[in-house]
Amino acid sequence: MAPSLFNRTMLPSFLSASLLFGAALSSPSERLQSRETNLDPAININFPDPAALLDTDGTWYAFATNGNGKNVQSASAPSISGPWTVLSNDLLPTVGAWSNGANVWAPDVRIIGSTYVLYYTATDAASTNQHCVGTATSDTILGPYTPQSDTIACNITAGGAIDPSGFTDTDGTHYVVYKVDGNSVGHGGSCGNTVAPIVPTPLMLQQLAADGITPVGSPIELLDRGDADGPLIEAPRLILVNGVYVLFFSSNCYSTTLYDISYATASSVKGPYTKSSAPLAVTGNPFNLTAPGGSTATADGKNMVFHANCEAGRCMYETTITVSGTTVSIP
């Protein structure tokens, strides 16, 4: 395994003094009003990179990165605020033939017509240091899902692709956003990409056909990392609230206390996107949590699920949010 790749399903065993010191001096943290409100896990097992979806029958479902013996974990609840019940289903027991079946990360499920479409990331069979984005379909939300034979994003030279999330615009056009995993071909350091030359880790928008799985045209870059983002940005999630497109993402390395939940906004789905002046959530603020990230906001912009470090690994948490124009806040 290349030094730039990490097992994203495991909680780091320790954090160095230098990382803790860096977190304390992080300027984005200083720009947030300190609150440190305690928040209990909504799902108290290792359940990283959570996505949430309201099904047609009014039941909420959550999906997470591989763990606990499953490629795609799932849970259900009568309300986004819970209580959540972890399910025994593995939504994707068989991964697409393009993959070696390892490291199934950051799943997202969308309803396209009468079909449930699962977007997921897995290790490429030929270039096992990189990942690609694939799709799978099912007639029921809990599957099992049938994987498609082709990927929808797989630029191996640039580092591969991870963290897909579906989005349907008001005109019915389907998209998927994802991260080009440039730090997987980086030159070392935190998450493989703090040693010069720094490699881009852009967030991309790919239009899809009416089936929600067939790419249309070439992907468009929405956003890339800057100096304040550390080695990367990742985990993009896109919603539309009152004419404003809100692109949530995480920056810095997930295995450090600098990992966060950030966002950018635009008046067009294709951008340009403007990053907020401060993250939405960082270690210790607004919740007394470590390394919050991997968030998914509900389509109405009123709630969010995300992960943060816990005794089990990375547990799922849920909170209300408010989107007011180009500003997102946690009440």
Backbone hydrogen bonds in HBPLUS format (Angstrom, degrees):
<---DONOR---> <-ACCEPTOR-->    atom                        ^
c    i                          cat <-CA-CA->   ^        H-A-AA   ^      H-
h    n   atom  resd res      DA  || num        DHA   H-A  angle D-A-AA Bond
n    s   type  num  typ     dist DA aas  dist angle  dist       angle   num
A0005-LEU N   A0002-ALA O   3.03 MM   3  5.64 168.8  2.04 122.8 126.5     1
A0010-MET N   A0007-ASN O   3.30 MM   3  5.98 172.0  2.30 122.2 123.6     2
A0019-LEU N   A0016-SER O   3.10 MM   3  5.34 125.2  2.42 101.1 114.0     3
A0020-LEU N   A0016-SER O   3.15 MM   4  6.52 161.8  2.19 153.2 157.9     4
A0021-PHE N   A0017-ALA O   2.92 MM   4  6.07 157.4  1.97 147.2 153.7     5
A0022-GLY N   A0018-SER O   2.89 MM   4  6.03 151.2  1.97 138.4 146.7     6
A0023-ALA N   A0019-LEU O   2.87 MM   4  6.14 151.0  1.96 147.6 155.0     7
A0024-ALA N   A0020-LEU O   3.09 MM   4  6.34 153.7  2.16 144.1 150.7     8
A0025-LEU N   A0021-PHE O   3.22 MM   4  6.50 138.3  2.40 141.7 152.0     9
A0025-LEU N   A0022-GLY O   3.22 MM   3  5.24 130.5  2.48  94.3 106.8    10
A0026-SER N   A0023-ALA O   3.20 MM   3  5.04 157.2  2.25  99.1 106.1    11
A0030-GLU N   A0026-SER O   3.23 MM   4  6.58 153.0  2.31 146.6 154.3    12
A0031-ARG N   A0027-SER O   3.14 MM   4  6.40 135.4  2.35 144.8 156.1    13
A0031-ARG N   A0028-PRO O   3.13 MM   3  5.18 132.6  2.36  95.6 108.3    14
A0032-LEU N   A0029-SER O   3.10 MM   3  5.40 157.4  2.15 107.8 114.9    15
A0037-THR N   A0286-PRO O   2.80 MM 249  6.06 167.0  1.82 146.7 142.7    16
A0288-ASN N   A0037-THR O   2.90 MM 251  5.56 144.4  2.03 124.7 128.2    17
A0042-ALA N   A0316-MET O   2.75 MM 274  5.63 146.4  1.86 142.2 152.7    18
A0043-ILE N   A0316-MET O   3.17 MM 273  5.09 159.0  2.22 137.1 136.5    19
A0316-MET N   A0043-ILE O   3.30 MM 273  5.09 149.7  2.40 141.2 145.1    20
A0047-PHE N   A0314-ARG O   2.77 MM 267  5.90 159.2  1.81 147.4 152.0    21
A0065-THR N   A0048-PRO O   3.05 MM  17  5.47 159.4  2.09 143.6 148.3    22
A0051-ALA N   A0063-PHE O   2.96 MM  12  5.24 146.5  2.07 143.1 152.1    23
A0063-PHE N   A0051-ALA O   2.88 MM  12  5.24 149.4  1.97 145.2 152.7    24
A0053-LEU N   A0061-TYR O   2.86 MM   8  5.34 152.7  1.93 152.5 159.6    25
A0061-TYR N   A0053-LEU O   2.87 MM   8  5.34 154.5  1.94 150.8 159.4    26
A0055-ASP N   A0059-THR O   2.80 MM   4  5.40 171.1  1.81 163.8 161.9    27
A0058-GLY N   A0055-ASP O   3.04 MM   3  5.49 163.9  2.07 118.4 120.9    28
A0060-TRP N   A0077-ALA O   2.89 MM  17  5.13 161.5  1.92 172.5 168.8    29
A0077-ALA N   A0060-TRP O   2.92 MM  17  5.13 144.4  2.05 142.0 143.9    30
A0062-ALA N   A0075-ALA O   2.89 MM  13  5.11 156.5  1.95 138.6 142.3    31
A0075-ALA N   A0062-ALA O   2.97 MM  13  5.11 135.5  2.17 141.3 143.7    32
A0064-ALA N   A0073-GLN O   3.10 MM   9  5.02 147.1  2.21 124.7 127.4    33
A0073-GLN N   A0064-ALA O   3.17 MM   9  5.02 153.8  2.25 138.3 140.5    34
A0066-ASN N   A0104-VAL O   2.87 MM  38  5.45 165.4  1.89 173.6 178.4    35
A0067-GLY N   A0070-LYS O   2.96 MM   3  5.44 149.8  2.06 149.7 159.4    36
A0070-LYS N   A0067-GLY O   3.04 MM   3  5.44 157.6  2.09 114.3 121.1    37
A0091-LEU N   A0072-VAL O   3.41 MM  19  5.42 155.7  2.48 142.4 141.2    38
A0087-LEU N   A0074-SER O   3.01 MM  13  5.65 172.6  2.02 136.1 138.2    39
A0076-SER N   A0085-THR O   2.94 MM   9  5.33 152.8  2.02 140.4 146.6    40
A0085-THR N   A0076-SER O   2.78 MM   9  5.33 160.1  1.82 156.3 163.3    41
A0082-GLY N   A0079-SER O   2.84 MM   3  5.10 163.3  1.86 113.1 117.9    42
A0145-TYR N   A0091-LEU O   2.85 MM  54  5.89 172.0  1.85 169.9 168.7    43
A0099-SER N   A0096-GLY O   2.98 MM   3  5.78 169.5  1.99 127.1 130.4    44
A0125-ALA N   A0098-TRP O   2.99 MM  27  5.84 162.4  2.03 146.7 141.1    45
A0100-ASN N   A0123-THR O   3.28 MM  23  6.19 148.3  2.38 141.3 150.2    46
A0123-THR N   A0102-ALA O   3.03 MM  21  5.53 172.0  2.04 154.7 156.0    47
A0105-TRP N   A0121-THR O   2.83 MM  16  5.04 142.2  1.97 129.6 141.4    48
A0121-THR N   A0105-TRP O   3.18 MM  16  5.04 150.4  2.27 149.1 151.6    49
A0108-ASP N   A0119-TYR O   2.87 MM  11  5.16 145.0  2.00 148.6 154.6    50
A0119-TYR N   A0108-ASP O   2.76 MM  11  5.16 169.3  1.77 161.8 164.5    51
A0110-ARG N   A0117-VAL O   2.91 MM   7  5.29 155.6  1.97 147.3 155.3    52
A0117-VAL N   A0110-ARG O   2.80 MM   7  5.29 172.2  1.80 164.6 166.9    53
A0112-ILE N   A0115-THR O   2.79 MM   3  5.26 161.9  1.82 171.3 169.6    54
A0115-THR N   A0112-ILE O   3.02 MM   3  5.26 163.6  2.05 126.8 129.0    55
A0116-TYR N   A0138-SER O   2.96 MM  22  5.24 170.3  1.97 168.6 165.7    56
A0138-SER N   A0116-TYR O   3.00 MM  22  5.24 141.8  2.15 144.8 152.9    57
A0118-LEU N   A0136-ALA O   2.75 MM  18  5.04 175.7  1.75 157.5 159.0    58
A0136-ALA N   A0118-LEU O   2.90 MM  18  5.04 132.9  2.13 137.9 149.1    59
A0120-TYR N   A0134-GLY O   3.07 MM  14  5.49 161.1  2.11 148.3 149.5    60
A0134-GLY N   A0120-TYR O   2.86 MM  14  5.49 160.4  1.90 153.8 160.4    61
A0122-ALA N   A0132-CYS O   3.18 MM  10  5.88 153.4  2.25 156.2 164.3    62
A0132-CYS N   A0122-ALA O   2.99 MM  10  5.88 153.6  2.07 161.9 166.4    63
A0124-ASP N   A0130-GLN O   2.94 MM   6  5.97 169.1  1.96 145.2 147.8    64
A0130-GLN N   A0127-SER O   2.98 MM   3  5.74 165.7  2.00 126.4 130.6    65
A0161-ALA N   A0131-HIS O   2.86 MM  30  5.55 156.5  1.91 124.4 130.8    66
A0133-VAL N   A0153-ALA O   2.86 MM  20  5.12 169.5  1.87 156.7 160.2    67
A0152-ILE N   A0133-VAL O   2.90 MM  19  5.80 162.9  1.93 153.5 158.6    68
A0148-GLN N   A0135-THR O   2.89 MM  13  5.73 171.4  1.89 149.8 147.9    69
A0137-THR N   A0146-THR O   2.97 MM   9  5.25 152.6  2.05 132.9 134.4    70
A0146-THR N   A0137-THR O   2.77 MM   9  5.25 166.1  1.79 151.7 149.5    71
A0143-GLY N   A0140-THR O   3.19 MM   3  5.39 164.4  2.22 108.2 112.7    72
A0156-ILE N   A0154-CYS O   3.11 MM   2  5.69 121.6  2.46 107.1  91.2    73
A0158-ALA N   A0155-ASN O   3.17 MM   3  5.55 124.9  2.49 106.1 118.5    74
A0160-GLY N   A0155-ASN O   2.75 MM   5  4.75 155.7  1.81 136.6 128.1    75
A0159-GLY N   A0156-ILE O   2.97 MM   3  5.00 147.7  2.07 102.4 112.7    76
A0181-ASP N   A0160-GLY O   2.97 MM  21  5.36 150.8  2.05 120.5 128.8    77
A0162-ILE N   A0179-LYS O   2.94 MM  17  5.36 157.4  1.99 151.2 158.7    78
A0179-LYS N   A0162-ILE O   2.91 MM  17  5.36 175.9  1.92 159.4 160.4    79
A0165-SER N   A0177-VAL O   2.89 MM  12  5.34 134.3  2.10 149.1 158.7    80
A0177-VAL N   A0165-SER O   2.88 MM  12  5.34 163.6  1.91 152.5 153.8    81
A0167-PHE N   A0175-TYR O   2.95 MM   8  5.15 148.4  2.05 142.8 138.9    82
A0175-TYR N   A0167-PHE O   2.72 MM   8  5.15 148.5  1.82 162.2 170.8    83
A0169-ASP N   A0173-THR O   2.92 MM   4  5.40 160.5  1.95 157.8 157.0    84
A0172-GLY N   A0169-ASP O   2.96 MM   3  5.37 160.9  2.00 118.5 121.4    85
A0208-LEU N   A0174-HIS O   2.80 MM  34  5.22 159.7  1.84 146.8 141.4    86
A0176-VAL N   A0206-GLN O   2.91 MM  30  5.32 143.5  2.05 142.2 153.9    87
A0206-GLN N   A0176-VAL O   2.88 MM  30  5.32 168.8  1.89 156.4 160.3    88
A0178-TYR N   A0204-MET O   3.05 MM  26  5.36 146.5  2.16 137.8 146.5    89
A0204-MET N   A0178-TYR O   2.73 MM  26  5.36 164.1  1.76 159.5 165.0    90
A0180-VAL N   A0202-PRO O   2.88 MM  22  5.53 169.5  1.89 168.6 171.9    91
A0182-GLY N   A0180-VAL O   2.79 MM   2  5.65 140.8  1.94 106.1  94.5    92
A0184-SER N   A0181-ASP O   2.99 MM   3  5.80 160.5  2.03 122.2 128.3    93
A0185-VAL N   A0182-GLY O   2.95 MM   3  5.62 164.1  1.97 120.1 125.4    94
A0186-GLY N   A0183-ASN O   3.15 MM   3  4.54 160.0  2.20  99.5  98.6    95
A0188-GLY N   A0192-GLY O   3.20 MM   4  4.11 154.2  2.27 110.1 105.0    96
A0194-THR N   A0188-GLY O   2.95 MM   6  6.25 157.6  2.00 151.2 158.6    97
A0195-VAL N   A0188-GLY O   3.14 MM   7  5.33 123.9  2.47 147.6 138.4    98
A0192-GLY N   A0189-GLY O   2.87 MM   3  4.86 153.1  1.94 129.0 122.8    99
A0193-ASN N   A0190-SER O   3.10 MM   3  5.99 177.2  2.10 128.8 129.3   100
A0203-LEU N   A0223-LEU O   2.76 MM  20  5.30 161.9  1.80 156.0 161.6   101
A0222-LEU N   A0203-LEU O   2.81 MM  19  5.62 176.1  1.81 164.9 165.8   102
A0205-LEU N   A0220-ILE O   2.75 MM  15  5.07 152.0  1.83 144.4 154.2   103
A0220-ILE N   A0205-LEU O   2.84 MM  15  5.07 159.4  1.88 140.5 146.3   104
A0216-VAL N   A0207-GLN O   2.90 MM   9  5.32 157.3  1.95 138.2 135.3   105
A0209-ALA N   A0214-THR O   2.76 MM   5  5.26 147.9  1.86 148.3 159.4   106
A0212-GLY N   A0209-ALA O   2.91 MM   3  5.55 165.1  1.93 122.4 127.4   107
A0229-ASP N   A0226-GLY O   2.92 MM   3  5.30 151.4  2.00 113.0 122.2   108
A0230-GLY N   A0227-ASP O   3.34 MM   3  5.76 170.8  2.35 113.7 115.6   109
A0252-ASN N   A0229-ASP O   2.86 MM  23  5.31 130.7  2.10 154.9 145.7   110
A0252-ASN N   A0232-LEU O   3.23 MM  20  5.58 143.9  2.37 154.2 150.1   111
A0234-GLU N   A0250-SER O   2.83 MM  16  5.31 149.1  1.93 150.9 158.8   112
A0250-SER N   A0234-GLU O   2.83 MM  16  5.31 166.1  1.85 145.1 149.7   113
A0237-ARG N   A0248-PHE O   2.90 MM  11  5.02 141.8  2.05 138.5 142.3   114
A0248-PHE N   A0237-ARG O   2.74 MM  11  5.02 153.1  1.81 162.5 161.2   115
A0239-ILE N   A0246-VAL O   3.03 MM   7  5.36 155.1  2.10 144.0 152.0   116
A0246-VAL N   A0239-ILE O   2.85 MM   7  5.36 163.7  1.87 149.5 155.2   117
A0241-VAL N   A0244-VAL O   2.94 MM   3  5.30 164.4  1.97 149.6 149.1   118
A0244-VAL N   A0241-VAL O   3.01 MM   3  5.30 162.0  2.04 114.6 120.4   119
A0245-TYR N   A0266-ALA O   2.89 MM  21  5.17 162.3  1.92 162.2 161.9   120
A0266-ALA N   A0245-TYR O   2.98 MM  21  5.17 140.4  2.14 140.6 149.7   121
A0247-LEU N   A0264-ALA O   2.78 MM  17  5.15 169.7  1.79 159.6 162.2   122
A0264-ALA N   A0247-LEU O   2.87 MM  17  5.15 140.7  2.03 131.5 144.1   123
A0249-PHE N   A0262-SER O   2.97 MM  13  5.30 160.3  2.01 133.3 134.0   124
A0262-SER N   A0249-PHE O   2.69 MM  13  5.30 173.2  1.69 172.4 171.9   125
A0256-THR N   A0253-CYS O   3.05 MM   3  5.66 153.4  2.13 127.1 126.9   126
A0259-TYR N   A0256-THR O   3.49 MM   3  6.05 173.1  2.49 113.1 115.1   127
A0261-ILE N   A0281-ALA O   2.93 MM  20  5.10 158.4  1.98 149.5 151.5   128
A0280-LEU N   A0261-ILE O   2.71 MM  19  5.49 144.6  1.83 147.3 159.5   129
A0281-ALA N   A0261-ILE O   3.20 MM  20  5.10 155.9  2.26 139.2 141.4   130
A0276-SER N   A0263-TYR O   2.99 MM  13  5.99 160.9  2.03 161.4 155.1   131
A0265-THR N   A0274-THR O   2.99 MM   9  5.35 152.2  2.07 133.8 136.1   132
A0274-THR N   A0265-THR O   2.88 MM   9  5.35 158.9  1.92 146.7 150.7   133
A0271-GLY N   A0268-SER O   2.92 MM   3  5.09 164.1  1.95 112.0 116.5   134
A0282-VAL N   A0285-ASN O   2.77 MM   3  5.33 171.2  1.77 172.7 172.6   135
A0285-ASN N   A0282-VAL O   3.02 MM   3  5.33 168.6  2.03 132.4 133.4   136
A0284-GLY N   A0289-LEU O   2.74 MM   5  5.15 150.6  1.82 152.8 161.7   137
A0309-ASN N   A0290-THR O   2.95 MM  19  5.47 162.9  1.98 168.2 166.7   138
A0293-GLY N   A0307-HIS O   2.94 MM  14  5.60 149.9  2.03 157.8 162.6   139
A0307-HIS N   A0293-GLY O   2.95 MM  14  5.60 168.4  1.96 168.8 168.2   140
A0296-THR N   A0305-VAL O   2.78 MM   9  5.38 150.9  1.86 159.0 164.1   141
A0305-VAL N   A0296-THR O   2.96 MM   9  5.38 161.9  1.99 148.6 150.7   142
A0298-THR N   A0303-ASN O   2.91 MM   5  5.48 162.7  1.94 142.6 145.4   143
A0301-GLY N   A0298-THR O   2.87 MM   3  5.37 163.5  1.90 120.3 125.6   144
A0321-ILE N   A0302-LYS O   2.91 MM  19  5.06 160.4  1.95 116.1 120.1   145
A0304-MET N   A0319-THR O   2.84 MM  15  5.45 142.5  1.99 162.0 169.4   146
A0319-THR N   A0304-MET O   2.92 MM  15  5.45 154.1  1.99 154.3 162.4   147
A0306-PHE N   A0317-TYR O   2.98 MM  11  5.39 150.4  2.06 143.0 149.1   148
A0317-TYR N   A0306-PHE O   2.72 MM  11  5.39 162.0  1.75 164.2 168.9   149
A0308-ALA N   A0315-CYS O   3.18 MM   7  5.82 141.6  2.34 148.4 159.5   150
A0315-CYS N   A0308-ALA O   3.04 MM   7  5.82 128.0  2.32 177.7 163.3   151
A0310-CYS N   A0313-GLY O   3.00 MM   3  5.26 157.1  2.05 131.1 130.8   152
A0313-GLY N   A0310-CYS O   3.10 MM   3  5.26 148.1  2.21 105.3 114.8   153
A0322-THR N   A0329-SER O   2.77 MM   7  5.22 152.7  1.85 153.7 157.5   154
A0329-SER N   A0322-THR O   2.88 MM   7  5.22 154.4  1.94 147.8 156.2   155
A0324-SER N   A0327-THR O   2.82 MM   3  5.26 171.2  1.82 166.8 167.0   156
A0327-THR N   A0324-SER O   3.05 MM   3  5.26 161.8  2.09 123.1 127.7   157
